[in-house]
């Protein structure tokens, strides 16, 4: 595959407003979570004993503490997980579209065959069940949908103001509610994602849309299932999406009781709160959804929650205790599994098992901090599979995936425990060698190149000979990370131009 000359740093190619989702971490470590669950268990047990000894008023307080400390936060966590699955998915789909090689190549190729873009957008819409999918080109001002070329946007058209807002914003994407011109002006929640070419130049906006009514029905379903009041609030304290409530105050600053807490809630972003309105005490749990840039409000009227409990208090004491223990146990297992799964997803490339670029961001920050404390030689290798497109074209993507997996294992096997290997791109791998100067890095790169070249790869009944080209650069202690990696990319470019299956070394500038 021809290697283009690098014109910008590799890290900038995918920074797209640096709005990639931040590294996924859980708010509590495993030890802290166990201690929290133990503490809640002790508090609930104390409440049950107090109910037995002191009667109704003590039991009422214990149950109220249970609602605040466990029931509502647990319900909020369940709803949050389901909303992540059902509503955050469109953000991930839009991000995938914005980074899709086909879309960017098609634009850079001159947007010649509109049917290709139409089919692409239609397949995205049908595959993911979106209400609409679109792409607006900066070069031609063409607005493409799954049904073809819809129109050409213009700065003089008020309905096109969203596009110019997206073009000029700093964030990678926005979520807004607008009528959809392509669907009879149906009120739609759009995820508008900025698109950049391979040189980090803005080339348009893409994304998908969900109908507001569909999201409202989804929230109404959650409300019925969990018997809670659920709604979304934006960063200005306005209710943007709600279920079947018709009396909800649009601006929460004007809501009785809750208004005085809104600024604090928006500042803290998550937590449990209480307020009184119309003689009732309300318990509120808030979670911030960074993917949607909205706040999830899950609310419980305490008086309504205690009506049934009062009637069945003494009968269900033993049952409540058993259920609480089971729930705590299952919650512990679910949180543990969820944490491990999210950590794997956040740091590991699914195909090769190597670290992904998000994990590299965390690693390189720590590496630079160590370097500042104790400088020592550090080098990077940027490896690219030669003629990988031909492998995919001739043998299929499944064989191509197996080749990438095998090469990843061989590269990883040739490193020390202190080194790391990262899946940098489609067929690119970045290797960071600690305590390794340029000469030693070149030697390691040559060994890795030979390991790959001397072994065969299975392709059905055939065997393939696959080679890699590698660029090498040593950190000079002054340059930016992207400049350092860009020098390795320059070495890779030189190796490709020199005939492939080579190692290209780029010394630090004098």
C-alpha positions in Angstrom: 0.0 0.0 0.0 1.5 3.4 -1.0 2.5 5.4 2.0 1.6 9.1 1.9 4.1 11.6 3.2 3.2 12.7 6.7 2.1 16.3 6.8 0.9 16.4 10.4 1.4 14.5 13.6 -0.3 11.1 13.9 -1.9 12.1 17.1 -3.6 15.1 15.5 -5.2 12.9 12.9 -7.6 11.5 15.4 -8.0 14.3 17.9 -11.3 15.6 16.3 -11.8 18.3 18.9 -10.0 16.0 21.4 -13.5 14.8 22.2 -12.9 11.2 22.2 -14.6 9.7 25.2 -12.3 10.0 28.2 -10.7 6.9 29.6 -13.3 4.8 31.3 -12.8 4.5 35.0 -15.2 3.5 37.8 -15.8 5.9 40.6 -14.7 3.4 43.3 -12.0 0.9 43.4 -12.7 -2.7 44.2 -11.6 -2.4 47.9 -13.7 0.8 48.3 -16.7 -0.8 46.7 -16.6 -3.8 49.1 -16.3 -1.4 52.0 -19.3 0.6 50.8 -21.4 -2.5 50.3 -20.4 -3.7 53.8 -21.3 -0.3 55.2 -24.7 -0.2 53.5 -25.4 -3.8 54.8 -24.6 -2.8 58.3 -26.8 0.3 58.1 -29.7 -1.6 56.8 -29.3 -4.3 59.4 -29.2 -1.7 62.1 -32.3 -0.1 60.7 -34.2 -3.4 60.7 -33.2 -4.0 64.4 -34.2 -0.5 65.3 -37.6 -1.0 63.6 -38.2 -4.1 65.8 -37.2 -2.3 69.0 -38.6 1.1 68.5 -41.6 0.5 66.3 -43.1 2.4 63.4 -41.2 5.7 63.6 -37.8 4.1 63.8 -38.7 1.7 60.9 -39.9 4.7 58.8 -36.5 6.4 59.2 -34.7 3.2 58.4 -36.7 2.7 55.2 -36.2 6.3 54.3 -32.4 5.8 54.7 -32.6 2.7 52.5 -34.4 4.6 49.7 -31.8 7.4 49.9 -28.7 5.2 50.4 -29.5 2.2 48.2 -32.8 1.9 46.4 -32.8 5.1 44.4 -29.1 5.1 43.5 -29.3 1.5 42.5 -32.4 2.2 40.3 -30.6 5.2 38.8 -27.6 3.1 38.0 -29.8 0.5 36.3 -31.5 3.2 34.3 -28.2 4.8 33.5 -26.8 1.5 32.1 -29.9 1.0 29.9 -29.8 4.6 28.7 -26.2 4.2 27.8 -27.1 1.1 25.7 -30.2 2.8 24.0 -29.2 6.5 23.7 -25.4 6.7 23.9 -25.2 4.2 21.0 -26.1 6.9 18.4 -23.1 9.0 19.6 -20.8 6.0 19.1 -22.4 5.4 15.6 -21.8 9.0 14.6 -18.2 8.9 15.8 -17.7 5.8 13.7 -19.1 7.5 10.7 -16.9 10.6 11.2 -13.8 8.4 11.3 -14.9 6.1 8.5 -12.1 5.7 5.9 -14.7 5.2 3.1 -16.5 8.5 3.8 -13.3 10.5 4.0 -11.8 8.9 0.9 -15.0 9.5 -1.0 -15.0 13.2 -0.1 -11.3 13.6 -0.9 -11.9 11.8 -4.2 -14.2 14.6 -5.4 -17.7 13.2 -4.3 -18.0 11.8 -7.8 -20.5 9.0 -7.3 -23.4 10.2 -5.2 -24.9 6.8 -5.2 -22.0 5.4 -3.1 -22.6 7.9 -0.4 -26.4 7.4 -0.6 -26.0 3.7 -0.2 -23.6 4.2 2.7 -25.9 6.5 4.6 -28.9 4.2 3.9 -27.0 1.2 5.2 -26.0 3.0 8.4 -29.7 4.0 8.9 -31.0 0.5 8.3 -28.3 -1.3 10.2 -28.5 0.7 13.3 -32.2 1.5 13.2 -31.6 5.3 13.1 -34.4 7.7 12.2 -32.1 9.5 9.8 -28.5 9.6 8.7 -26.7 12.4 6.8 -23.4 13.9 5.6 -22.8 17.6 4.7 -19.8 18.4 2.6 -17.8 21.5 3.4 -16.3 21.6 -0.2 -19.6 21.3 -2.1 -22.1 22.4 0.6 -24.1 19.2 -0.4 -26.5 17.7 2.1 -26.6 14.0 1.5 -29.0 11.5 3.1 -29.9 7.9 2.6 -32.3 9.0 -0.1 -29.7 11.0 -2.1 -28.7 14.6 -2.4 -31.3 16.6 -0.3 -30.1 20.2 -0.8 -27.1 22.5 -0.6 -26.6 24.3 2.7 -26.2 28.1 2.7 -25.2 30.5 5.4 -28.1 32.7 4.4 -30.6 29.9 5.2 -31.7 30.0 8.8 -32.4 26.2 8.8 -28.8 25.6 7.9 -27.4 27.6 10.9 -26.7 24.3 12.7 -24.1 23.3 10.1 -22.1 26.5 10.4 -22.3 26.3 14.2 -20.9 22.8 14.0 -18.2 23.8 11.6 -17.0 26.6 13.9 -17.3 24.8 17.3 -14.3 23.3 19.2 -16.0 20.1 20.4 -16.0 17.0 18.2 -19.8 16.7 18.3 -23.0 18.3 19.5 -26.5 17.0 20.3 -29.4 19.3 19.4 -33.1 19.1 18.7 -34.3 20.4 15.4 -37.0 19.6 12.8 -35.7 17.1 10.2 -36.2 18.4 6.7 -35.6 15.0 5.2 -38.5 13.5 7.3 -41.4 16.0 7.0 -39.9 18.2 9.7 -40.3 15.6 12.5 -38.8 16.9 15.7 -35.5 15.0 15.9 -32.5 14.7 18.3 -29.4 15.0 16.0 -25.9 13.9 16.9 -23.8 16.2 14.6 -20.2 15.0 14.4 -17.4 17.0 12.7 -15.4 15.1 10.1 -11.7 15.7 9.3 -9.5 14.3 6.5 -6.3 12.4 7.1 -4.4 15.7 7.4 -6.7 17.0 10.1 -8.5 19.4 7.8 -12.3 19.9 8.3 -14.3 18.4 5.5 -17.9 18.3 6.7 -20.3 17.1 9.3 -22.1 13.7 9.6 -24.3 11.9 12.1 -27.7 10.3 12.7 -31.0 11.4 14.3 -33.5 10.0 16.7 -37.1 11.2 17.0 -37.9 13.0 20.2 -41.1 11.1 20.5 -39.2 7.8 20.4 -36.9 9.0 23.2 -39.9 10.1 25.2 -41.6 6.8 24.8 -38.4 5.1 26.0 -38.2 7.3 29.1 -41.9 6.7 29.8 -41.2 2.9 29.6 -38.4 3.3 32.2 -40.7 5.3 34.4 -43.4 2.6 34.3 -40.9 -0.1 34.9 -39.0 1.5 37.8 -41.9 3.7 39.2 -39.7 6.8 39.1 -39.8 10.2 37.5 -37.1 10.4 34.9 -36.0 13.3 32.6 -32.9 14.8 31.0 -31.6 18.3 31.7 -29.1 20.3 29.8 -26.1 22.3 31.1 -28.3 25.4 31.5 -30.8 23.7 33.7 -33.5 23.2 31.1 -35.5 20.0 30.7 -34.7 18.8 27.2 -36.4 15.4 27.1 -39.0 13.9 29.5 -41.5 11.1 29.6 -45.2 11.5 30.0 -45.2 14.4 32.4 -47.1 17.4 31.0 -46.7 19.7 34.0 -42.9 19.7 34.1 -41.4 23.2 34.4 -39.1 23.7 31.4 -36.5 25.7 33.3 -35.7 24.0 36.6 -34.5 27.2 38.1 -38.2 28.1 38.4 -39.3 24.7 39.8 -40.7 24.9 43.4 -38.2 23.6 45.9 -35.8 22.3 43.3 -34.9 25.7 41.8 -32.5 26.6 44.6 -30.5 23.4 44.2 -30.2 23.4 40.4 -26.9 25.4 40.2 -25.3 23.2 42.8 -26.5 20.0 41.0 -25.1 21.2 37.7 -21.8 22.1 39.3 -21.4 18.7 41.1 -22.8 16.7 38.2 -23.8 13.7 40.2 -25.1 12.8 43.6 -28.2 12.5 45.8 -30.4 15.5 46.8 -33.6 16.2 48.6 -36.1 19.0 48.3 -39.7 19.8 49.4 -42.4 20.9 47.0 -46.2 21.1 47.6 -45.8 19.5 51.0 -44.0 16.4 49.7 -40.4 15.5 50.2 -38.6 14.5 47.0 -35.5 12.4 46.7 -33.4 13.0 43.6 -30.5 11.1 42.1 -28.4 12.8 39.3 -25.9 11.3 36.9 -24.0 13.2 34.2 -23.9 11.5 30.8 -20.7 12.9 29.2 -21.5 11.2 25.9 -24.8 13.1 25.6 -23.7 16.1 27.6 -27.0 15.9 29.5 -27.9 15.2 33.1 -30.1 12.2 34.0 -32.5 13.1 36.8 -34.2 10.2 38.6 -36.7 11.4 41.1 -38.8 9.7 43.9 -41.7 11.2 45.9 -41.0 9.9 49.4 -44.6 10.0 50.5 -45.7 7.8 47.7 -42.9 5.4 48.3 -43.8 5.0 52.0 -47.6 4.3 51.5 -47.2 0.7 50.6 -44.4 0.2 53.0 -46.4 1.4 55.9 -49.1 -1.2 55.3 -46.8 -4.1 55.0 -43.9 -3.1 57.3 -44.1 -5.8 59.9 -45.0 -8.6 57.5 -42.1 -8.0 55.1 -39.3 -7.3 57.6 -37.7 -10.7 57.2 -38.3 -10.7 53.4 -36.8 -7.2 53.1 -33.7 -8.2 55.0 -33.2 -11.3 52.7 -33.9 -9.3 49.5 -31.5 -6.6 50.7 -28.7 -9.1 51.2 -29.3 -10.7 47.8 -29.5 -7.3 46.1 -26.2 -6.3 47.7 -24.6 -9.5 46.7 -25.8 -9.3 43.1 -24.9 -5.6 42.9 -21.4 -6.4 44.1 -21.0 -9.1 41.4 -22.6 -6.8 38.7 -20.3 -3.8 39.6 -17.2 -6.0 39.6 -18.0 -7.6 36.2 -19.0 -4.2 34.8 -15.8 -2.5 36.0 -13.6 -5.2 34.6 -15.4 -5.2 31.3 -15.3 -1.4 30.9 -11.6 -1.3 31.8 -10.9 -3.9 29.1 -13.0 -2.0 26.5 -11.3 1.3 27.4 -7.7 0.0 27.1 -7.6 -3.0 24.8 -7.9 -3.3 21.0 -10.6 -6.0 20.4 -9.0 -7.6 17.4 -5.3 -7.9 18.4 -5.4 -7.8 22.2 -2.9 -4.9 22.2 -3.4 -1.6 23.9 -5.4 0.9 22.0 -4.7 4.6 21.4 -6.7 5.6 24.4 -4.6 3.5 26.7 -1.5 4.9 25.0 -2.6 8.4 26.0 -2.5 7.3 29.7 0.7 5.4 29.3 2.6 8.2 27.5 1.6 10.8 30.2 3.1 8.5 32.9 6.1 7.8 30.7 6.8 11.5 30.2 6.4 12.1 34.0 9.0 9.4 34.6 11.3 10.9 32.0 11.2 14.3 33.6 12.2 12.8 36.9 14.8 10.5 35.5 15.7 11.0 31.8 16.8 7.8 30.0 16.8 6.9 26.3 13.3 6.1 25.0 12.4 5.2 21.4 9.4 4.4 19.3 8.9 2.0 16.4 6.0 2.7 14.0 5.3 -0.5 12.0 3.0 -0.8 9.0 2.0 -4.1 7.2 3.1 -3.9 3.6 0.5 -4.2 0.9 -2.2 -5.0 3.4 -4.9 -3.8 1.1 -3.9 -6.4 -1.4 -4.2 -9.1 1.3 -7.8 -8.0 2.0 -8.7 -7.7 -1.6 -7.3 -11.1 -2.6 -8.1 -13.2 0.5 -10.8 -11.3 2.3 -11.0 -9.3 5.5 -11.2 -12.4 7.7 -7.7 -13.5 6.5 -6.6 -9.9 6.9 -7.8 -9.9 10.5 -5.9 -13.1 11.2 -2.7 -11.6 9.7 -3.0 -8.6 12.0 -3.6 -10.8 15.0 -0.5 -13.0 14.1 1.7 -9.9 13.5 0.5 -8.3 16.7 1.5 -11.5 18.6 4.9 -11.6 17.0 5.6 -8.0 17.6 4.5 -8.3 21.2 6.6 -11.5 21.6 9.8 -9.6 20.5 9.5 -6.9 23.2 10.6 -6.7 26.8 8.2 -6.6 29.7 8.8 -2.8 30.1 7.9 -2.1 26.5 4.4 -1.7 25.2 2.7 -2.4 21.9 -0.3 -0.3 20.6 -2.7 -0.9 17.7 -2.1 2.6 16.2 -4.3 2.3 13.2 -5.8 -0.1 10.7 -2.6 -2.0 9.9 -0.2 0.2 11.9 1.4 -0.7 15.3 3.3 1.6 17.6 6.0 0.1 19.9 7.4 2.1 22.8 10.8 1.0 24.0 11.9 2.2 27.4 15.6 2.5 28.2 16.4 2.0 24.5 18.6 4.4 22.4 18.4 4.8 18.7 20.9 2.2 17.8 19.4 -0.5 20.0 15.9 0.5 18.7 17.1 0.1 15.1 18.4 -3.4 16.0 15.2 -4.4 17.7 13.2 -3.1 14.7 15.3 -5.1 12.3 14.8 -8.3 14.4 11.0 -7.7 14.4 11.0 -7.1 10.7 12.9 -10.4 10.1 10.6 -12.3 12.5 7.6 -11.2 10.4 9.2 -11.8 7.0 10.6 -15.2 7.8 7.3 -16.8 9.0 4.4 -17.7 6.8 0.7 -16.8 7.4 -2.2 -19.2 6.8 -4.8 -18.2 4.3 -7.2 -21.1 3.9 -5.2 -23.8 2.1 -2.5 -21.3 1.1 0.3 -19.7 3.0 1.2 -16.0 2.7 4.5 -14.2 3.1 3.8 -10.9 4.8 6.3 -8.1 5.5 6.3 -4.9 7.6 8.1 -1.6 7.2 9.2 0.1 10.4 10.1 3.7 11.3 12.4 4.4 14.2 12.9 7.6 16.3 14.4 8.3 19.7 12.9 10.9 22.0 15.2 14.0 22.2 13.8 15.2 25.5 12.5 18.5 24.1 10.0 17.8 21.3 6.3 17.2 21.6 5.0 13.7 21.7 3.3 14.1 18.3 6.6 15.5 16.8 8.4 12.5 18.1 5.9 10.0 16.6 5.8 12.1 13.4 9.6 11.5 13.0 9.0 7.8 13.3 6.2 8.2 10.7 8.8 9.9 8.5 11.1 6.9 8.9 8.2 4.6 8.0 7.5 6.7 4.9 11.1 6.4 3.9 11.1 2.6 4.4 8.0 2.4 2.2 9.5 4.5 -0.5 12.7 2.5 -0.3 11.0 -0.7 -1.4 9.1 -1.9 1.8 10.2 -4.6 4.2 12.8 -2.1 5.5 13.6 -0.1 8.6 13.8 3.6 8.3 15.6 5.6 11.1 15.1 9.3 11.7 17.6 10.8 14.1 16.6 13.8 16.3 17.2 17.2 14.6 20.5 18.9 15.7 
